[in-house]
């Protein structure tokens, strides 16, 4: 199947008999990659979370033997999309105004384990995710989430 990951046509392979899921860059670590629209990316992660997989091989990072990292990445994207939507509903207009209201710091250490370089990358990627989602919402495109 082809889904939105870090590109519009990321290939995902699911082998149900082996309970194996290869996600390409739809799922990647240690810090998630992303592509706008973030709401679509989050929807695809939800779809993948429903598959019965015992082993998940991401586009980057180690293989996992459970869905904990997939669920963590989904929690991050869900939180960003939800908070951006709430900011827009509250009348925030500019990307800068919206960025000030979005806070996912409570998830950072679960991705970075407080590694200074990964902390910086996480914050930079989150800023990009918020900017893209804010533009999506501001431009009148309904968040698909």
Beta strands, then each sheet from edge to edge (+ up, - down):
strand 1: 2-3
strand 2: 10-11
strand 3: 13-15
strand 4: 20-28
strand 5: 55-60
sheet 1: 1+ 2-
sheet 2: 3+ 4- 5-
end
